[in-house]
Amino acid sequence: MSAVATGTKLNLLMCITPRHFSGAERVLVNLASGLQERGHQVLVLTKPQERLVEELGHRSVPVRAVRIGGKLNRAAPYRITQAAQEIEADVIYTVLSSASLWGGYAGRLAGLPVVSNVHALNSRVWYGQATRVIACSWGVQHHLVEHGVPESKIEVIYNGVDPARLQGLRPGPEVRRDLGVAQDAPVICAVAHLHKKKGHRYLLEAVSHLVRRHQGLQLLCVGRDSGQQAVLQRQAVALGIADRARFLGFRPDVLSVVNASDIVVLPSVAKEGLGMALTEAAFLGKPTVGTDIPGVREALVGGETGYLVPPADADALVQRLDELLSDADLRKSMGQAGREWAPRTFSLQRQLELTEAAFARAMTLHTKRLGDR
């Protein structure tokens, strides 16, 4: 099949153009670190982003902050090409749209295969020069095919969860104490940045009904503000639940907050790449509720590890959350089902193996194309 299949280790240039440190950035850190541990030589080239550089540094992954961001940055492909030539790269791997746009052109300049990883429902324009495309979910794959990317060019590889992230979490009672949440209070947690497309408004509406049925109920919203926090706080006041809905912002210890909760919800109203907040919750044995949209429906098993509800439907959220809040045995059984299902489906080891295979296919295809010229 190629160098990877026969055990040859590769020189990998991994490019990313982040605005924040979020899901795609964490996936890159996991992959870069994991591939390096498997013997490959890795260099990450990133648009300057302090948290990402720090995280890679903690894992001893070589990283350079270089100006490769921006759709009008015509110097970016030359900077990527220079780095690829310097390390004698075998493959250029890209994450996020600008990195994929310029990494694709750099691949042509350097004569190298390019593998682009797509984490959202993006335009096909950014991946036109890629040799292979990795979609993080079938929802993303279907979107790309619908928008003209050849199906034969795409493979689906789920983002894996790093088991190390699940170790050493703070005890739930300690987290609750620090947050001022009663030990016996039912707690719903929503992990998502505060943006209209995440559907928090419908969750707040649902909670305004649930507080009448569940004494002491608390909603913990974890995620950076993307322009909606003030709006949502005003809504909480208007609904009379300002003391029940907490906006905690971005928290590095987000999984400890999840671990201290009873249920995790992702009420998105727009298509997602993959609902990683729900997959991580499943690893921790938490039942989940998500909207029945691409990218979210793949992050749980409806009726087994949690419930799917229609998007923008507060009544459906009330019904399913009420069922879970009212039945501790149901929460426990769904949580246990998730704890068994998630490692089989979102294994980081499996992601690393499949990504290596994708590199192999890209190298083989690239070599064949060169031979056909």
N, C-alpha and C positions, 0 to 999 in steps of 0.2 A: 504493500500500500504506500509506504514512503518511510522517511526518516523516523517519524514518531513511532510507527508500528514496529520498526526493527530496533528500537531502543536508543537511537541517536538523540542526543539532547540538542535543543534548539536555542538560538539567540532570538529573543522576542522583544520587539519594541511595542509597548502598550501605550496608546495615546487616549487622553480624555480631556474634555473641555467643560469642567463643572462650574456652575454658579454657586451651588451650595454643597454641603456634604450630606447626601441622602442615600436613597436605595442604590442607584446605579454606581455611585462612588464606593459604597461599601462592598458591592459585588466585585468591583475592580480590585479593591484591596485584598479580598479573599482569594481571587483568582491569581493575582500577581504573587502573593505570598505562597499559595499552594503550588503553583507551577515552579517557583523557585525551589521549594522544598523537594520537588520531584526531579530536580537536577537541571532544569532549564536556566539559561542566563536571561535575566529580565531587566529591562530598563523602562520605567514609567516616565512618559513625557506628558506633563499636565500644564494647562493654563494655571497661573498662580491661584492656589486655594489652600490657605494655611492648614485647615483641619486635615485635608487629604494628605498633604505633605507630612504632617505629624503622624498620622495613622500608618503611612507607609514606612516612615522612619522607625516607628515602634516595632515593625516586623522586619527591619533590616533589609527592606527592598530599595534598591537604588532608584532615585527619583530626581527629575529636573523640572523646575518650574520655568516654562518658556512661553512666550507670547504666541500661542497657536490658536487662540479663540477668535471668534468673530467671523461672520459669513463674508466680510469684505476684506479680510486679512490675507492678501495675496502673497505675503511673505511666508505664511504658515506652511505650505507644502514644501518649501525649500528648507525650512528649519527641521521639519520632520525627516526629509530626505537626508539631510546632513547627519542627523542622529542615527538613522538607520544604517548609513554607510559606515559611520564611526564604529558601531558595535558589530558590523557585519551581520545584520539581522537576516533571519530566514523568513520571518513573517512580520507584517505590521498588523497589529490588532487595535481596533478603534471602538470607543464607547462615547456616545452622545453625538448629536448631529454635526456640529462643526468639526469635531475630530474626525468623523467619518467622511465628511466632504473633503477635507484637506488631506487626510490620510490616504484616501483613494487616489488622489492626484499624485501624492508622494510615492505611492506604490508604482505608478506608471513611470515616474521620473527615475526611481531607483531600480526598476525592473524586478519588483517583489510582489508576492501574493498579499492580498489584504483581506482580513476577516473582520467584519463589522458586527458588533453586538447591539441589537436594537431593544431598548427597554420601554419604549412608549410607541404610541400610534403616530409615527412620524411620516413625513413625505418621502417617497421613493427617491427623490432627487439626491438626497444626501448619501445614498448607497449605490449610486449608479456605477461607480468604479470598483466596487468591492468584488473580490473573487468569490467569496462565500459570505452569506449573511446568517447570523445566529439570532433567532427570535426567542425572547425569554418566556413566551407562552404561545399557545395556539391562537389566542385572541390577536396577538401581534402578527403572527404568521398570516392569518386570514386577512387582516387589514392590509398587509404589504402585498399580498396576492391580488386583492381587490383593486389596489392602486398601481398594478402593473409590474411588480417585481416577479420574475419567473419563479414558479413554485419550486422548480428543480434547484434553484440557487439558495434556497432557505432550508435551514434545519432548526428544529425547536429543541432548546436546551434550557430546562428550568434553572432558575437561580437557586443555588444551594445555600443552606444555612450553616454557618461556621459553628460547630459544637462548642468551641471555646467561648463564644459569646454567651452561652447558656450556663456557663460555670461561674461560681462565685457571686451569684446574685444575692442582693440583700434580702433578708427574711421579710416576708410579707407584713408581719406585725410591726416591724421596725419602720418600713416604708409608710405604712398607714399612720403610725404615730407621728412621723416627721411631717406628713401632709395634713395632720389634724383630722384624719378620718377614723371614725369609730371602728373598733375591731370587728364588731358584728354587723356593720353596715354593708348592704349590698352595693357592689361597685361595678359600674360599666366603664370600660376604657375604650377610647377612640384614638388611634395613632395615625395621624395624617396632618400634613400642613394645612393651615386654615385658609382654604381657597373655596370658591363657590362650587367647583366641580366635585369637591369631597362630600358635599351633602350634609354638612353639620346642621344646617337649619332644620332639616327633617328629623334629625336625631334629637335636637332640643325640643321640638314639638312633641315627639314621642315621650321624652322624659317628663314633660309637663303633665302628661296623663299618668305615667307610671309612678310618680311620687305619691299619688293619692292611694296607691295600692301597696306600696312597698316602703315601709317606714325607714327613714334615714338614708334612702337611696342617694348615691353620689355618682356623678358623671365626671370622669377625668379625661380631658382632651389634651393630648400630648402632640406637639408639633409646632414648628415655627409659624409665625404670622405671615400670610401671603395676602394681606389687605382686607381680611375679614374679621379679625378679632373684635374690633370695636363694634361692628355690626352685630356679631353674634352675642356679645355681652349685652348690648341693648335689647336684643331679642329675649335673652334669658331674663332680664329685668321685667320686660313686658309680660312674659309668661309666668312670672312669679317664682322662678327657680334660680335666681341669682346665687343663692346660697347652696344650691345643689349641683351647679355646673361650674367646674374649675378649669381654667385654661392655664396649663403648666408651661407652655412654650416648648422649645427644644430642650431635651434632657438627654445627656449621655447615658444616664442610667434607665433609659426607657424600658428595658426588659425587666428591670426590678419593679417598675410601676405596673407593667403588665402582670407580673407574677403576683402582685398584691391585689389584683382585680379578680372579679368573678366571671366576667364575660368581656370579650373584645369584639368591637363593631367597626366595620368599614362601610359607611353609608353612601359611597360615591354615586354620583349621578351621571358621570361621563366615563367612557371606557378607560380602563387602566392597562398598564403593561402587565403587571402581576401584583396581586395584593399581598406583598411580603409581610405586612403587619399581621395578617391572618395566619400565614404559614408559621411565623415565629411564635405566635400565640399557641398554635397547635402543638409545636414542639414542647411548650411549657404546660400542656394539658389543659388549656383553656377552651371552652366552647366558643364558637365564633358565629357572628351574624354578618352577612355581606350581601350586597345587591347583586342581582342576577344580570350582570353585564360582563362582556369579555374582559379577561384578566383578573376579575374578582371571583367568578364562578369556578375558576380552576384552583383557587386557593383554599377551598374547603369542599367537603363532600356533603351535599345537602341532605339533611335528615339523618346523617351519621356523625359527622364531626361538628355540625352546626346547622344553620338555616340560611337559605337564600330568600331574599325578599325583592319585590319589584323596586326599581329606583324611584326616588322622589315620592315615596309612599310611607308617610308617618304612621298610618293605621297598621300597615303590615309590620312595621318595626315594633309597634306597641304589642301586637299579638305574639310575635316570636320572642321578644325580650321578656314579656310577661310569663310565657311558658317556662323559660329558663330560670327566671328569678323566683318562680313559685315552686320549683322542683329541684332540690339539691341533688337527688339521685340522677336526674336527667343531665344536669350540668356535669356531674362526675362521669357518667357513662360516655357522653359526647366528648368530654375532655380526654378521657382515656383512649377513645377511638382516634382522636386527633394525634395523640402522643405516639400511637402505633403507626398511623398512616403517614405522617409528615416525614419521618426519616427515610421512608422508602421512596418518597416522591421528590423530596427536596434535599437530597444528599449532596454535600459539597464534594465529596470524593467522586461521586458519579458525574457531577458537573465538570470537574477537572478532567476526568477520563474522556468525556464526550467532546470537550473543548480541544484536547490534544488530537482527537480523531478529526475534528473539523479543520485543524491546522494541516493535518496530513492530507486531507482531501483537497484543500486549497493549494498546497504545494504541488500535488500531483496534477491538478487541473492547470495550474500556471505553467508547469513544465511542458505539458501536452500542447498548450496554446503556443508556447515558444517554438516547439517542434513543428507545428503546423504552418508557421509563417514562411 
